[in-house]
Every structure is written in C-alpha cells, then in structure tokens.
Amino acid sequence: MIWRKCYPLLLCALWFLLGTLQPVSAQTPAATTIQPPAGRVLFVLSSQQFHGNSTLPAVISFGEVVHAWDTFHSAGFTVDFVSPAGGAVPIDPKVLGPRLTERLQDQRIMAGLTHTQKPTQIDASRYRAVYYVGGSNAMYQVPEDASLQRITRQIYEEHNGVVSAVCHGTAGIVRIKLSNGQYLLAGKKVTGYPEDYEDKTAAYFPYLPFAMRQTIEAHGGLFKAPDPEKPYIEVDGRLVTGQNYPSAPLVARAVVQILQQQQATAKN
C-alpha cells in the first residue's frame, strides 16, 4: 500500500530530473568549444650578420619581434619566421634591457628565431599577413630576395592579406612589384627609418646599400617620417608601416584590426 501511494510521487520526481538534465546536455558542447586560431602571420627577418662586406655586426631588432609577437599572440594569431638563409638570425643581447633579456628564454619566440624557415618552405596561402622586422641588418638580403617578394605579393594579391613593416624593415618591401608591374608602394603612404635620421658619421653608414626615403619616393611611395623619437605609423589600405622601434606594437595592432574587420565582414 505504501509503494502504491509513493508511485505517483516517484514518477513526478523522475519526470522533473529528466527535464532538468536535457538543457544541461544541450549546453555542454557550446561550453567546451575551443575557439579556432585567428590565422597565421609571417615574420620576415634578415640573416645578415655584418654591414655589407665589413666586420661591423648587424642584428635584428629583437624588441620589434617581441612587441609585435605579443600583440598578434594575444589576438589569437600564430606567428612563423622566415629569413633568406633560414636557421638562426643574429641577436645582440648586450643592447637589450632587463625585460627583453628575459624574453630570450621564451621558447615560443626563440625556437622560431633560431630555426627560421627558408622561403622555399613557405606556403603563402597559409598567411593572412606578413610583418617585416627591422634592425640594422634589415637593409641587407631581404630587399633583393625574389622568393620573399613573391611570397609577399601572393599574400597581398591572391589572399587579400596585409603587408606590414617597421623601422628598417620597410627596406624589405621597397622593391616588391605587383603582378601588374607596379611597385607595391606606388601611390601609397609609407613610413620607415629614412637616411635623414641615420648617423652619417657612424662606421656602418657607408655600407648601407641604398637610401630608404629616396628609393621609396623613386618607386612612387608617399614617404613621411615626422619625428625619429616618437612612434608613428601609416595605414594605407592593406599596407601598414611604422617609422621606428616604438612603432612596432602600433603596427601590429593596426594589422590585427584590419584582419578582424575582414573576418567580421566575411561573416556578414
């Protein structure tokens, strides 16, 4: 008799439990979904260790790597590294402050810098943007590397990607031509570290292979570099350039913003 009296209550309790379990089960996949990466960005660096044929050391700007990498990484992008010769690129630890010195132990970055890929290993279709890193060695090797020029042209033209550079890194894009034969910089606002701000009494100066401002303007670029001490960037469509070292994070943020806008537009 007791069981018969409790039976309706048991049915009600079972029905309630089933009702509460169903929504939880439906929500579980959404709660555990892993967000896909935002895409890949290719960092271009020079392998050059000396200024021209001298014995004067030339290195990459490690800070321009770190500050841009942090920005792209925070936005969900994966960064790869390429250099004309592949392998390790030169870094001078003596010129780094304490914070950057600590980052020499960051294997997320250092693994890429000690094992940069060669241009022949790069598939341009994988990248949404390219970022040319500056440093005293950026004036060498990269500007005349036809394979890197081709990769950048494909990212820009065929994959609607963003081309960016900072400081001496702008040297890497001054000779890139599009498929129509025009220079990438023609008619576009550009900045970088010009010959105007170089120390013309320094031992390295005579070895610089070309004058950045003069070359950019000769190729149709609209060059501007207002103050060597202050950060400054130019954004012209899918071309983003920075004037100097402090401009590196600003360049990266501008690139991220363009890529995010592209992604938002594609979803609508």
ABEGO torsion letter per residue (X at the ends): XAAAAAAAAAAAAAAAAAAAAAAAAAAAAAAABBBBBAEBBBBBBBABABBEABABBBBBBAAAAAAAAAAAAAAGBBBBBBBAAEEBBBBBAAABBAAAAAAAABAAAAAAAABBBBAAABBAAABABBBBBBEAAAABGAAABAAAAAAAAAAAAAAGBBBBBBEAAAAAAAABBBAAGBBAABGBBBBEBBAAABBAABAAAAABABBAAAAAAAAGBBBBBABAABBBBBBBEABBBBABAAAAAAAAAAAAAAAAAAAAAAAX
